[in-house]
Amino acid sequence: MADSLYDYLKAYAAQEKTPMHMPGHKRKENPYAPDLPYRYDLTEIPGTDNLHRPEGIIKAMCRRAAALWGATEAIPLVNGSTAGILAAIAAAAPQGSDVIVARNSHLAVYHGLMLGRMEPHYLIPETDGECGICGPITAKAVEKLLEEYPKTGLVVITSPTYEGVISPVAEIAQTVHRHGALLLTDAAHGAHLPWLYPDLYEELKNSDLVVCGLHKTLPSLTQTALLLRFSDRVDGAAVSDQLRVYESSSPSYPLLASVDACLTWLERDGKERFDRYRQDLSVFLEKARKLKHLCLFSSAGCLRDESKIVIGTSSSRWNGPGLADELRGRFGIETEMSCRDYVLALSTVFDGPEDLERLLGALVELDEEGNRENRACVQLPKPQIACPPRHIRKDETEPVSLAQSAGRVCASFVWAYPPETPVLVPGEVIPAQFETWVRDQRASGVRIEFSSCGDDGEILVLRSR
C-alpha cells in the first residue's frame, strides 16, 4: 500500500487503465478546463478505500489525523464543517432534545437543531461596544442554563469565533459534564490551534466533539474539514451513521488527497513553519498597534486567536466595507469579510513576512489619511424569544414589509454574509429598530440576507392569530 492517498492516486494515474466506472470524464482532461485534477478524480475501486467504511488507506489517514490533533477519532469531511456540525448534533442529541446553544453560532447549528426538532436555549454572549463583536461564553452562564433546563443533553459553543474570540472551553466542559451533558465545540476556524496556540488547544480537547475546517486556516482545499471525537461519551458508530446522512456518498478524492497532503505537511514542516509564522505575526501586530485612526481589535478579559486580524474603523474616515474597498482597489489586498465598523483580514501560516508587511504598509498609508466624526450605529437589543424554531410552520407564516415587522414573530433567518451568524432566528420577536438597522447596514455596504422570502423588502413572520 502507498504511504498516502495522494501517492496512491498519483501512481494509479500513471497506469494504463481503462476506467469502466464513474466519474464520467474517465480521467481525461476537459479541453476547456485542463488545469483541473481529472486524473486524480476516482471513485471507490480496489485500493482507494471508502470514506464511509474505511479499511485501508483512508483509515490510515484517519489515524494520522487523530494523532496530530490528539483525538480518540478523526474523520475527514468533504462537505465542509457544515456536514460535521449537522452529524455531530444528530449523533449527540436525540430528536426533540433540550440543547443549550451559543446564540452566535453558525447557521448550520440552527439547521441541525431544526432538523432534529430540538428545543434550543440560548447563551447570549456580551458584545464589544465599539465593533459589536461577540465576546466569550462563560462557564457561569452555561451553569445557569443547565440548572434552569436540567434535561439538557447537549451544549454547543463556538470557539474560536470568526473574529478569533476564544471561550474557556475546559471550564465549560467541566460544568457540562458535571450536569451529565455533552459538549460540541464548533472550532471551524481553529484547525491550526495545536500549532499556533498549543496551550489553548489543550483546553479544546476537553470537548466531546469538535469540528474544525481544515481549508480555513491550513493548506487543504475548500470544503475539507475534520470531525474530532475526544471521548467515549459519544458513540462513534452513531457519528459515522449520521455522516452517511449529511455527507455525500461520493466523496471527492481530490479533496481527500488535499487532506492527506495537509497532514503530511503538518507532520514534516508544521512545527518549524508555525514557529516562524508566530514570530512574523508578532512583529506585524506590534507595528499595527501603533495605528492612530484605524485600530486592532482586542477584547479585554478574553483570549483571542490573533491570526484573525480585526481592524476597527469607527475612528477612521472609512466604514468596514469602505476600508475593504480601499485595500482591494488601491493595494490589491482582498480581505476575508467586512462589517459596518471593522474588517477581518484572515492570516494563516502560509502568509510570509512579505504578505504581512504588504498589509501593514497599506494600513499605515490609509491610517495617515485621517479620520472623521464617529458615526452613530444602530444597535439591536438582545433577542426576545417567543417560541422555539421548531414550532414555526410554513403554512402559518406570511410575508410583511420591514416597516410593518416590528413586534411580529420572525419566521425566517436573517444574517450578514459572511459569516452567516444569524441576527434573527425563527421564533424571535422582531425589534422596533430592525428596519432602521437593515437600512443602516446596507447603506454601509454590508450584505444582509433573508431566508424563506422572495421579496427583498419583506420578511417572513408568524401569521397573527
C-alpha positions as CSV (number, residue, x, y, z in Angstrom):
1,M,0.0,0.0,0.0
2,A,1.2,3.5,-0.8
3,D,2.3,5.8,2.1
4,S,-0.5,8.2,1.5
5,L,-3.7,8.6,-0.5
6,Y,-2.1,11.3,-2.6
7,D,0.8,9.0,-3.5
8,Y,-1.6,6.2,-4.4
9,L,-3.7,8.4,-6.7
10,K,-0.6,9.7,-8.4
11,A,0.7,6.2,-9.0
12,Y,-2.6,5.0,-10.2
13,A,-3.0,7.9,-12.6
14,A,0.3,6.8,-14.3
15,Q,-1.0,3.3,-15.1
16,E,-2.7,2.4,-18.4
17,K,-6.2,1.6,-17.1
18,T,-9.5,1.6,-19.0
19,P,-12.0,3.0,-16.4
20,M,-15.4,1.5,-17.0
21,H,-16.7,3.2,-13.9
22,M,-17.6,6.7,-12.7
23,P,-16.8,9.6,-12.9
24,G,-17.9,10.4,-16.4
25,H,-14.8,12.3,-17.5
26,K,-12.9,8.9,-17.3
27,R,-9.8,10.8,-16.0
28,K,-9.4,12.6,-19.3
29,E,-8.9,16.4,-19.4
30,N,-11.7,18.7,-20.4
31,P,-10.1,20.9,-23.0
32,Y,-11.9,23.9,-21.6
33,A,-10.5,23.4,-18.1
34,P,-7.3,21.5,-18.5
35,D,-5.9,22.5,-15.1
36,L,-8.5,20.7,-13.0
37,P,-7.3,17.4,-11.4
38,Y,-9.3,15.0,-13.5
39,R,-6.6,12.3,-13.3
40,Y,-6.9,12.1,-9.5
41,D,-10.7,12.1,-9.5
42,L,-11.6,8.5,-8.8
43,T,-14.4,6.6,-7.2
44,E,-14.4,3.7,-4.7
45,I,-12.4,1.0,-6.5
46,P,-10.0,-1.6,-5.1
47,G,-7.2,0.4,-3.4
48,T,-8.9,3.8,-3.0
49,D,-10.8,2.7,0.1
50,N,-14.2,4.1,1.2
51,L,-14.6,7.2,3.4
52,H,-17.8,5.9,4.9
53,R,-16.3,2.5,5.8
54,P,-12.5,2.9,5.8
55,E,-10.4,-0.2,6.0
56,G,-7.2,0.7,4.2
57,I,-5.5,3.9,3.0
58,I,-8.2,6.3,4.3
59,K,-8.3,4.5,7.6
60,A,-4.6,5.2,7.9
61,M,-5.2,8.8,7.1
62,C,-7.9,9.0,9.9
63,R,-5.3,7.6,12.3
64,R,-2.7,10.2,11.3
65,A,-5.2,13.0,11.8
66,A,-6.2,11.6,15.2
67,A,-2.6,11.5,16.2
68,L,-1.9,15.1,15.0
69,W,-5.0,16.6,16.8
70,G,-4.7,14.2,19.8
71,A,-8.2,12.9,19.3
72,T,-9.8,9.5,20.0
73,E,-11.1,9.5,16.5
74,A,-10.7,11.9,13.5
75,I,-13.0,11.7,10.4
76,P,-12.1,13.7,7.3
77,L,-15.0,15.7,5.9
78,V,-15.5,16.7,2.2
79,N,-18.8,18.6,2.7
80,G,-17.3,21.2,4.9
81,S,-17.6,21.9,8.6
82,T,-21.4,22.1,8.0
83,A,-21.7,18.4,7.4
84,G,-19.7,17.7,10.6
85,I,-21.9,20.0,12.7
86,L,-25.1,18.5,11.4
87,A,-23.9,15.0,12.0
88,A,-22.4,15.8,15.4
89,I,-25.7,17.3,16.7
90,A,-27.7,14.4,15.4
91,A,-25.4,11.9,16.9
92,A,-25.1,13.6,20.3
93,A,-28.7,14.6,21.0
94,P,-31.9,12.5,20.3
95,Q,-34.7,14.0,18.4
96,G,-36.6,16.6,20.5
97,S,-33.8,17.1,23.0
98,D,-33.2,20.3,25.0
99,V,-30.0,21.8,23.7
100,I,-28.1,24.8,25.1
101,V,-26.6,26.7,22.2
102,A,-24.5,29.9,21.9
103,R,-26.6,32.5,20.1
104,N,-23.6,33.5,18.0
105,S,-23.5,30.0,16.4
106,H,-23.3,29.5,12.6
107,L,-26.4,28.9,10.6
108,A,-25.5,25.2,10.3
109,V,-26.0,24.8,14.1
110,Y,-29.6,26.1,13.8
111,H,-30.3,23.9,10.8
112,G,-29.2,20.9,12.8
113,L,-31.4,21.8,15.7
114,M,-34.4,22.4,13.4
115,L,-33.8,19.1,11.6
116,G,-33.8,17.3,15.0
117,R,-36.8,19.3,16.2
118,M,-34.8,20.2,19.2
119,E,-35.6,22.8,21.9
120,P,-32.8,25.4,21.9
121,H,-32.0,27.6,25.0
122,Y,-29.6,30.4,24.1
123,L,-26.4,31.5,25.6
124,I,-26.1,35.2,24.7
125,P,-22.6,36.5,24.8
126,E,-21.8,40.1,25.7
127,T,-20.7,42.2,22.7
128,D,-17.9,44.7,22.3
129,G,-19.4,48.2,22.4
130,E,-17.2,49.6,19.6
131,C,-17.3,46.9,16.9
132,G,-20.3,44.8,18.1
133,I,-18.1,41.6,18.2
134,C,-19.4,38.8,20.4
135,G,-17.3,38.0,23.4
136,P,-16.6,34.6,25.0
137,I,-19.2,32.2,26.5
138,T,-18.6,31.8,30.3
139,A,-18.9,28.6,32.4
140,K,-21.1,30.6,34.8
141,A,-23.7,31.3,32.0
142,V,-23.6,27.7,30.9
143,E,-24.2,26.5,34.5
144,K,-27.1,28.9,35.0
145,L,-28.9,27.5,31.9
146,L,-28.1,23.9,32.8
147,E,-29.7,24.4,36.2
148,E,-32.7,26.1,34.5
149,Y,-33.1,23.3,32.0
150,P,-31.9,20.1,33.7
151,K,-33.0,17.8,30.9
152,T,-30.4,19.3,28.5
153,G,-28.3,16.7,26.8
154,L,-26.0,18.8,24.6
155,V,-24.3,22.2,24.8
156,V,-23.0,23.8,21.6
157,I,-20.5,26.7,21.6
158,T,-18.2,28.3,19.0
159,S,-14.5,28.7,19.9
160,P,-12.6,30.3,18.3
161,T,-15.2,32.6,16.7
162,Y,-14.9,34.0,13.2
163,E,-13.2,37.0,14.8
164,G,-10.9,34.8,16.9
165,V,-12.6,35.1,20.3
166,I,-11.8,32.0,22.5
167,S,-14.0,30.8,25.3
168,P,-12.7,28.9,28.4
169,V,-13.6,25.5,27.0
170,A,-12.0,23.4,29.7
171,E,-14.0,25.1,32.4
172,I,-17.2,24.9,30.3
173,A,-16.6,21.2,29.6
174,Q,-16.2,20.5,33.3
175,T,-19.5,22.2,34.0
176,V,-21.3,20.5,31.2
177,H,-20.1,17.0,32.2
178,R,-21.0,17.6,35.8
179,H,-24.6,18.0,34.7
180,G,-24.4,14.9,32.6
181,A,-24.5,16.6,29.2
182,L,-22.2,16.6,26.2
183,L,-20.2,19.5,24.7
184,L,-19.9,20.1,21.0
185,T,-17.4,22.9,20.1
186,D,-17.6,24.4,16.6
187,A,-13.9,25.2,16.0
188,A,-14.4,25.6,12.3
189,H,-11.9,28.5,12.4
190,G,-9.4,26.8,14.8
191,A,-7.9,23.8,12.9
192,H,-4.4,25.5,13.3
193,L,-4.6,25.9,17.1
194,P,-2.5,22.9,18.0
195,W,0.5,24.6,16.4
196,L,-0.1,28.3,16.9
197,Y,-1.6,28.1,20.4
198,P,-0.9,24.6,21.8
199,D,-1.9,25.6,25.4
200,L,-5.3,26.9,24.2
201,Y,-5.8,23.8,22.1
202,E,-5.4,21.6,25.1
203,E,-8.5,23.3,26.5
204,L,-10.4,22.5,23.4
205,K,-9.7,18.8,23.8
206,N,-12.0,18.7,26.8
207,S,-14.9,18.9,24.4
208,D,-16.7,15.6,23.5
209,L,-16.9,16.5,19.8
210,V,-15.0,19.2,17.8
211,V,-15.5,20.3,14.2
212,C,-12.6,22.1,12.6
213,G,-12.4,23.4,9.0
214,L,-9.0,22.4,7.5
215,H,-9.4,24.7,4.5
216,K,-10.0,27.8,6.6
217,T,-6.6,28.0,8.2
218,L,-4.4,25.1,6.8
219,P,-3.2,24.0,3.4
220,S,-6.2,22.0,2.3
221,L,-8.8,22.5,-0.4
222,T,-12.1,24.3,0.2
223,Q,-14.8,22.0,1.8
224,T,-12.3,19.9,3.7
225,A,-12.7,19.6,7.5
226,L,-12.3,17.2,10.4
227,L,-14.8,15.8,12.9
228,L,-12.9,15.0,16.0
229,R,-14.2,12.8,18.8
230,F,-12.4,13.2,22.1
231,S,-14.5,11.0,24.5
232,D,-16.4,7.7,24.6
233,R,-19.4,9.6,25.9
234,V,-20.4,9.9,22.2
235,D,-20.9,6.7,20.3
236,G,-18.5,6.7,17.4
237,A,-20.8,4.4,15.4
238,A,-23.6,7.0,15.8
239,V,-21.4,9.7,14.4
240,S,-20.5,7.6,11.4
241,D,-24.2,6.8,10.8
242,Q,-25.1,10.4,10.8
243,L,-22.3,11.3,8.5
244,R,-23.8,8.9,6.0
245,V,-27.0,11.1,6.2
246,Y,-25.4,14.5,5.9
247,E,-22.3,13.9,3.7
248,S,-22.1,12.8,0.1
249,S,-21.9,9.1,-0.7
250,S,-19.5,10.0,-3.5
251,P,-16.7,11.9,-1.6
252,S,-14.3,13.7,-3.7
253,Y,-10.9,12.1,-4.0
254,P,-9.1,15.3,-4.9
255,L,-10.5,16.8,-1.7
256,L,-9.4,13.8,0.3
257,A,-6.0,13.9,-1.3
258,S,-5.6,17.5,-0.2
259,V,-6.5,16.4,3.4
260,D,-3.8,13.8,3.1
261,A,-1.2,16.3,1.8
262,C,-2.2,18.7,4.6
263,L,-1.4,16.0,7.2
264,T,2.0,15.3,5.5
265,W,2.8,19.0,5.6
266,L,1.9,19.2,9.3
267,E,4.0,16.1,10.1
268,R,7.1,17.2,8.3
269,D,7.1,21.0,8.2
270,G,4.3,22.2,10.6
271,K,6.3,22.9,13.8
272,E,9.1,24.8,12.0
273,R,6.7,26.8,9.8
274,F,4.4,27.8,12.7
275,D,7.3,28.8,14.9
276,R,8.5,31.1,12.1
277,Y,4.9,32.4,11.4
278,R,4.3,33.1,15.1
279,Q,7.3,35.4,15.1
280,D,6.2,37.1,11.8
281,L,2.7,37.7,13.2
282,S,4.1,39.1,16.4
283,V,6.2,41.6,14.5
284,F,3.2,42.7,12.4
285,L,0.9,43.1,15.5
286,E,3.4,45.1,17.4
287,K,3.7,47.6,14.5
288,A,0.0,47.6,13.7
289,R,-1.0,48.5,17.2
290,K,0.7,51.9,16.6
291,L,-2.0,52.9,14.1
292,K,-3.8,56.2,15.0
293,H,-7.2,56.1,13.5
294,L,-7.6,52.5,12.4
295,C,-7.2,50.2,15.3
296,L,-6.6,46.5,16.0
297,F,-9.5,44.9,18.0
298,S,-8.5,43.4,21.3
299,S,-11.3,42.3,23.7
300,A,-10.4,43.0,27.3
301,G,-10.6,40.0,29.6
302,C,-10.7,37.3,26.9
303,L,-8.3,35.2,24.9
304,R,-8.1,35.7,21.1
305,D,-6.5,34.0,18.1
306,E,-4.6,37.0,16.8
307,S,-4.2,35.4,13.4
308,K,-7.7,36.8,12.8
309,I,-6.6,40.4,12.3
310,V,-9.7,42.6,13.1
311,I,-9.2,46.2,12.0
312,G,-11.7,48.6,13.7
313,T,-12.7,51.6,11.5
314,S,-15.0,53.6,13.7
315,S,-12.4,56.4,14.3
316,S,-11.2,56.4,10.7
317,R,-12.5,58.0,7.6
318,W,-13.9,54.7,6.3
319,N,-16.5,52.2,7.4
320,G,-15.7,48.5,7.2
321,P,-16.8,47.9,3.6
322,G,-15.2,51.2,2.6
323,L,-11.8,50.1,4.0
324,A,-12.1,46.7,2.3
325,D,-12.7,48.5,-1.0
326,E,-9.6,50.7,-0.5
327,L,-7.4,47.7,0.4
328,R,-8.7,45.8,-2.7
329,G,-8.7,48.7,-5.2
330,R,-5.5,50.5,-4.2
331,F,-3.3,47.8,-2.8
332,G,-4.6,44.5,-4.3
333,I,-5.4,43.1,-0.9
334,E,-8.6,41.0,-0.6
335,T,-9.8,40.7,3.0
336,E,-11.9,37.9,4.4
337,M,-15.0,40.0,5.4
338,S,-16.2,43.4,6.4
339,C,-18.9,44.6,8.8
340,R,-20.1,48.1,9.3
341,D,-17.3,49.0,11.8
342,Y,-14.5,46.6,11.1
343,V,-12.6,44.5,8.5
344,L,-11.4,41.0,9.1
345,A,-8.0,40.1,7.5
346,L,-7.5,36.4,7.9
347,S,-3.9,35.5,8.2
348,T,-2.5,31.9,8.1
349,V,0.8,30.1,8.3
350,F,1.1,30.4,4.6
351,D,1.4,34.2,4.8
352,G,5.1,35.1,4.5
353,P,6.6,38.2,6.2
354,E,6.3,40.0,2.8
355,D,2.5,39.4,2.8
356,L,2.1,40.8,6.3
357,E,4.4,43.7,5.5
358,R,2.3,44.5,2.5
359,L,-0.9,44.6,4.6
360,L,0.9,46.7,7.2
361,G,2.1,49.2,4.6
362,A,-1.4,49.6,3.2
363,L,-2.9,50.1,6.7
364,V,-0.2,52.7,7.6
365,E,-0.8,54.6,4.4
366,L,-4.6,54.6,4.8
367,D,-4.2,55.5,8.5
368,E,-2.4,58.7,7.6
369,E,-5.3,59.9,5.6
370,G,-7.1,60.9,8.7
371,N,-10.5,60.4,10.3
372,R,-13.9,61.8,10.5
373,E,-16.6,62.1,13.2
374,N,-17.7,58.9,14.8
375,R,-20.8,57.5,13.2
376,A,-23.7,56.5,15.3
377,C,-24.5,52.9,14.9
378,V,-28.0,51.4,15.2
379,Q,-27.8,48.5,17.7
380,L,-30.3,45.7,18.0
381,P,-31.3,44.6,21.5
382,K,-30.7,41.1,22.8
383,P,-33.2,38.7,21.2
384,Q,-36.6,38.1,22.8
385,I,-37.8,34.5,22.2
386,A,-41.5,34.0,21.6
387,C,-41.3,30.3,20.6
388,P,-38.7,27.6,19.6
389,P,-37.8,27.5,15.8
390,R,-39.4,24.0,15.5
391,H,-42.8,25.5,16.3
392,I,-42.7,27.6,13.2
393,R,-44.8,26.0,10.4
394,K,-44.5,27.3,6.9
395,D,-48.3,27.2,6.4
396,E,-48.7,29.5,9.4
397,T,-46.5,32.3,8.1
398,E,-46.9,35.4,5.9
399,P,-44.6,38.0,4.4
400,V,-44.8,41.6,5.6
401,S,-42.8,44.7,4.8
402,L,-39.9,45.6,7.1
403,A,-41.8,48.7,8.1
404,Q,-44.6,46.6,9.4
405,S,-42.5,43.9,11.0
406,A,-41.7,45.3,14.4
407,G,-43.2,43.2,17.2
408,R,-44.0,40.3,15.0
409,V,-42.6,36.8,15.5
410,C,-39.8,36.2,12.9
411,A,-40.3,33.0,10.8
412,S,-37.0,33.2,8.8
413,F,-33.3,33.6,9.4
414,V,-31.7,37.0,8.9
415,W,-27.9,37.2,8.7
416,A,-25.0,39.2,7.4
417,Y,-22.9,37.3,4.9
418,P,-20.2,36.4,5.8
419,P,-20.1,34.9,8.5
420,E,-23.7,33.5,8.5
421,T,-24.3,34.1,12.2
422,P,-28.0,34.9,12.4
423,V,-29.1,38.3,13.6
424,L,-32.7,36.9,13.9
425,V,-33.7,33.3,14.3
426,P,-37.2,31.9,13.7
427,G,-39.3,32.3,16.8
428,E,-37.7,35.6,17.9
429,V,-39.6,38.9,18.2
430,I,-38.5,41.4,15.6
431,P,-37.3,44.5,17.5
432,A,-38.6,48.1,16.8
433,Q,-35.1,49.1,15.4
434,F,-34.9,46.3,12.9
435,E,-35.9,48.2,9.7
436,T,-33.6,51.1,10.6
437,W,-30.8,48.6,11.3
438,V,-31.2,46.9,8.0
439,R,-31.1,50.2,6.1
440,D,-28.1,51.3,8.1
441,Q,-26.1,48.1,7.4
442,R,-27.0,48.0,3.7
443,A,-26.2,51.7,3.3
444,S,-22.7,51.0,4.7
445,G,-22.2,48.2,2.2
446,V,-22.9,45.2,4.3
447,R,-24.8,42.3,2.7
448,I,-27.9,41.3,4.7
449,E,-29.6,38.1,3.8
450,F,-33.2,36.8,4.5
451,S,-34.2,33.2,4.1
452,S,-37.6,31.9,3.0
453,C,-38.7,35.2,1.4
454,G,-38.6,36.2,-2.3
455,D,-39.1,39.9,-2.0
456,D,-36.0,41.8,-0.7
457,G,-38.2,44.3,1.1
458,E,-40.2,41.8,3.1
459,I,-39.6,39.4,5.9
460,L,-41.5,36.2,6.8
461,V,-43.4,36.3,10.1
462,L,-45.7,34.1,12.0
463,R,-49.3,34.9,11.0
464,S,-51.4,36.7,13.6
465,R,-54.0,34.6,15.2
